[in-house]
Amino acid sequence: MLFGHEWDVSSNWAFAWSILPILLRGLWVTLQAAALGFAIAAVLGLAFAALRASPLRAVSYPAGALVEFLRDTPLLIQLFFLYFVLPDYGILLPAFLTGAIALGLQYSAYTSEVYRAGLEAVPRGQTEAAKALDLSKRQTFVWVMLPQALPRIVPALGNYLISIMKDAPVLSVVTVQEMLGVAKIIGDRTFQYLIPLSMVGALYLILTVLASLLIRSLDRRLPKRGIALR
């Protein structure tokens, strides 16, 4: 029994090493989808925050309603809508791009709230000083408010980046071969699920810990007070 147990352990290690390159390719797809999704969420979230801050109700109300819709509907429904409904109207996108857009749209609703909180935390005196310097509203937003808001919201944005990475496995339902989808295929073909799924869990743990450390390091390096207009 002892020798049989040792053989099982060695064969399990051999199996794990044999599937590691395949899982790493899936990890690369996961990282690409998360990076593109986060970039979309960061840009759209900032646009939504700026629109919601507009004094024009015809602009702020529709932007707020769209943010609420994206935040209150499941990611999977949004993904299915983009992947299965849009082709009926002549809009056919690759599965990977569709998944990244779905991630970006879903999380843009959350990042817009983060931007809004950061912008509201900028002292009102800064905008008054910018107005006294005859800066336009766009210049005030880009040169004064945004540089002071960004250092305050880096931790929250970093948390959403990690959440996007952990939500990337949802993309496997539209044939995107990310890491968890690859592990499931390996399990289906070999009838061994414990090892590939455990390896995926370990890789996600390493990935999120490294991302958290990077975000904390970036947060410590950024000045919290931003610039000051006097």
C-alpha positions as CSV (number, residue, x, y, z in Angstrom):
1,M,0.0,0.0,0.0
2,L,2.8,2.4,0.8
3,F,4.5,1.9,-2.6
4,G,1.1,2.3,-4.3
5,H,0.5,5.5,-2.4
6,E,3.9,6.8,-3.5
7,W,3.2,5.9,-7.1
8,D,-0.2,7.8,-6.9
9,V,1.6,10.9,-5.6
10,S,4.3,10.8,-8.2
11,S,1.7,10.3,-11.0
12,N,-0.4,13.2,-9.7
13,W,2.7,15.4,-9.8
14,A,3.5,14.3,-13.3
15,F,-0.1,15.0,-14.3
16,A,0.0,18.4,-12.7
17,W,3.3,19.3,-14.5
18,S,1.9,18.1,-17.8
19,I,-1.2,20.3,-17.7
20,L,0.6,23.4,-16.2
21,P,1.5,24.9,-19.6
22,I,-2.1,24.5,-20.8
23,L,-3.4,26.2,-17.7
24,L,-0.8,29.0,-18.1
25,R,-2.1,29.7,-21.6
26,G,-5.5,29.9,-20.1
27,L,-4.1,32.3,-17.5
28,W,-2.7,34.5,-20.2
29,V,-6.2,34.7,-21.8
30,T,-7.6,35.6,-18.3
31,L,-5.1,38.3,-17.8
32,Q,-5.8,39.8,-21.2
33,A,-9.5,39.8,-20.7
34,A,-9.2,41.3,-17.3
35,A,-6.8,44.0,-18.5
36,L,-9.0,45.0,-21.4
37,G,-12.1,44.8,-19.3
38,F,-10.6,47.0,-16.6
39,A,-9.4,49.6,-19.2
40,I,-12.9,49.8,-20.6
41,A,-14.4,50.1,-17.1
42,A,-11.9,52.8,-16.1
43,V,-12.6,54.9,-19.2
44,L,-16.3,54.5,-19.2
45,G,-16.6,54.9,-15.5
46,L,-14.8,58.3,-15.7
47,A,-17.1,59.3,-18.6
48,F,-20.2,58.3,-16.6
49,A,-19.0,60.2,-13.5
50,A,-18.4,63.3,-15.6
51,L,-21.8,63.0,-17.2
52,R,-23.6,62.5,-13.9
53,A,-21.8,65.6,-12.5
54,S,-23.2,67.7,-15.3
55,P,-25.6,70.5,-14.2
56,L,-27.9,69.6,-17.2
57,R,-30.5,67.1,-16.1
58,A,-31.0,66.0,-19.7
59,V,-27.4,64.6,-19.4
60,S,-27.0,63.6,-15.8
61,Y,-30.3,61.7,-15.5
62,P,-29.8,59.3,-18.5
63,A,-26.2,58.7,-17.4
64,G,-27.4,57.9,-13.9
65,A,-30.2,55.6,-15.2
66,L,-27.6,53.7,-17.4
67,V,-25.3,53.3,-14.5
68,E,-28.1,51.8,-12.3
69,F,-29.1,49.5,-15.1
70,L,-25.6,48.1,-15.6
71,R,-25.1,47.8,-11.8
72,D,-28.4,46.1,-11.1
73,T,-28.4,43.5,-13.9
74,P,-26.2,40.3,-13.8
75,L,-23.0,40.1,-15.7
76,L,-24.1,36.9,-17.3
77,I,-27.2,38.5,-18.8
78,Q,-25.2,41.3,-20.2
79,L,-22.7,38.9,-21.7
80,F,-25.5,36.8,-23.3
81,F,-27.1,39.9,-24.7
82,L,-23.9,41.0,-26.3
83,Y,-23.0,37.6,-27.6
84,F,-26.4,36.2,-28.8
85,V,-28.6,39.3,-29.4
86,L,-26.3,41.8,-31.1
87,P,-25.6,39.4,-34.1
88,D,-29.3,39.5,-34.9
89,Y,-28.8,43.2,-35.6
90,G,-25.6,42.7,-37.7
91,I,-23.1,43.3,-34.9
92,L,-20.9,40.3,-34.7
93,L,-17.9,40.5,-32.3
94,P,-15.3,37.9,-31.5
95,A,-16.0,36.0,-28.2
96,F,-13.0,37.4,-26.4
97,L,-13.8,41.0,-27.3
98,T,-17.4,40.4,-26.4
99,G,-16.4,39.1,-23.0
100,A,-14.0,41.9,-22.3
101,I,-16.7,44.5,-23.3
102,A,-19.2,42.8,-21.0
103,L,-16.7,42.9,-18.1
104,G,-16.0,46.6,-18.9
105,L,-19.6,47.6,-19.0
106,Q,-20.5,45.8,-15.8
107,Y,-17.7,47.3,-13.8
108,S,-17.9,50.8,-15.4
109,A,-21.0,51.2,-13.2
110,Y,-18.9,50.6,-10.1
111,T,-15.9,52.6,-11.1
112,S,-18.1,55.6,-11.9
113,E,-19.2,55.6,-8.3
114,V,-15.6,55.4,-7.2
115,Y,-14.7,58.4,-9.5
116,R,-17.7,60.3,-8.2
117,A,-16.7,59.8,-4.6
118,G,-13.1,60.8,-5.4
119,L,-14.2,64.0,-7.2
120,E,-16.5,65.0,-4.5
121,A,-13.7,64.6,-2.0
122,V,-11.7,67.4,-3.7
123,P,-12.0,70.6,-1.6
124,R,-14.4,73.1,-3.1
125,G,-11.8,75.8,-2.8
126,Q,-9.7,74.1,-5.5
127,T,-12.5,74.6,-8.1
128,E,-13.0,78.2,-6.9
129,A,-9.2,78.8,-7.3
130,A,-9.3,77.4,-10.8
131,K,-12.2,79.6,-11.6
132,A,-10.3,82.6,-10.3
133,L,-7.4,81.6,-12.6
134,D,-9.9,81.7,-15.5
135,L,-9.6,78.0,-16.3
136,S,-12.4,76.4,-18.3
137,K,-14.6,73.6,-16.8
138,R,-12.7,71.1,-18.9
139,Q,-9.3,72.4,-17.8
140,T,-10.5,72.4,-14.2
141,F,-11.7,68.8,-14.4
142,V,-8.6,67.5,-16.2
143,W,-5.9,69.6,-14.5
144,V,-7.2,70.3,-11.1
145,M,-9.9,67.8,-9.9
146,L,-8.8,64.6,-11.6
147,P,-5.2,64.7,-10.4
148,Q,-6.4,65.1,-6.9
149,A,-9.1,62.5,-7.0
150,L,-7.1,59.7,-8.6
151,P,-4.7,59.1,-5.7
152,R,-7.6,58.8,-3.4
153,I,-9.4,56.1,-5.4
154,V,-6.5,53.9,-6.4
155,P,-7.3,51.2,-3.7
156,A,-10.9,51.0,-4.8
157,L,-10.0,50.8,-8.5
158,G,-7.5,48.1,-7.6
159,N,-10.1,46.1,-5.8
160,Y,-12.3,46.2,-8.9
161,L,-9.4,45.1,-11.0
162,I,-9.1,42.0,-8.8
163,S,-12.8,41.4,-9.0
164,I,-12.7,41.6,-12.8
165,M,-10.0,38.9,-12.8
166,K,-12.1,36.7,-10.6
167,D,-15.2,37.2,-12.8
168,A,-13.3,36.3,-16.0
169,P,-14.3,32.6,-15.7
170,V,-17.8,33.7,-16.7
171,L,-16.5,34.2,-20.2
172,S,-16.1,30.5,-20.7
173,V,-19.8,30.2,-21.4
174,V,-19.2,32.0,-24.7
175,T,-16.3,29.8,-25.6
176,V,-13.5,32.0,-24.3
177,Q,-10.7,29.6,-23.3
178,E,-9.8,31.3,-20.0
179,M,-8.1,29.4,-17.2
180,L,-11.1,27.8,-15.5
181,G,-12.7,26.8,-18.8
182,V,-9.4,25.1,-19.8
183,A,-9.4,23.3,-16.4
184,K,-12.9,22.0,-17.0
185,I,-12.0,20.7,-20.4
186,I,-9.0,18.9,-18.9
187,G,-11.3,17.4,-16.3
188,D,-13.9,16.3,-18.9
189,R,-11.2,14.6,-21.0
190,T,-9.2,12.9,-18.2
191,F,-12.0,12.5,-15.5
192,Q,-9.6,14.1,-13.0
193,Y,-11.1,17.4,-11.7
194,L,-9.3,17.8,-8.4
195,I,-5.9,18.6,-9.7
196,P,-6.7,21.0,-12.5
197,L,-9.3,22.9,-10.4
198,S,-6.9,23.0,-7.4
199,M,-4.2,24.4,-9.6
200,V,-6.6,27.1,-11.0
201,G,-7.5,28.0,-7.4
202,A,-3.8,28.3,-6.5
203,L,-2.9,30.3,-9.5
204,Y,-5.8,32.7,-8.8
205,L,-4.6,33.0,-5.2
206,I,-1.1,33.9,-6.3
207,L,-2.4,36.3,-8.9
208,T,-4.7,38.2,-6.5
209,V,-2.1,38.4,-3.8
210,L,0.5,39.8,-6.2
211,A,-2.1,42.3,-7.5
212,S,-3.0,43.4,-4.0
213,L,0.7,43.9,-3.1
214,L,1.2,46.0,-6.3
215,I,-1.9,48.1,-5.6
216,R,-0.7,48.8,-2.0
217,S,2.7,49.7,-3.2
218,L,1.3,52.1,-5.8
219,D,-1.1,53.6,-3.2
220,R,1.8,54.3,-0.8
221,R,3.8,56.0,-3.6
222,L,1.0,58.3,-4.8
223,P,0.6,61.7,-3.0
224,K,-2.8,61.9,-1.3
225,R,-3.1,65.6,-1.5
226,G,-2.5,66.0,-5.2
227,I,-1.8,69.5,-6.4
228,A,-2.8,72.7,-4.7
229,L,-3.8,76.0,-6.3
230,R,-3.0,79.1,-4.4
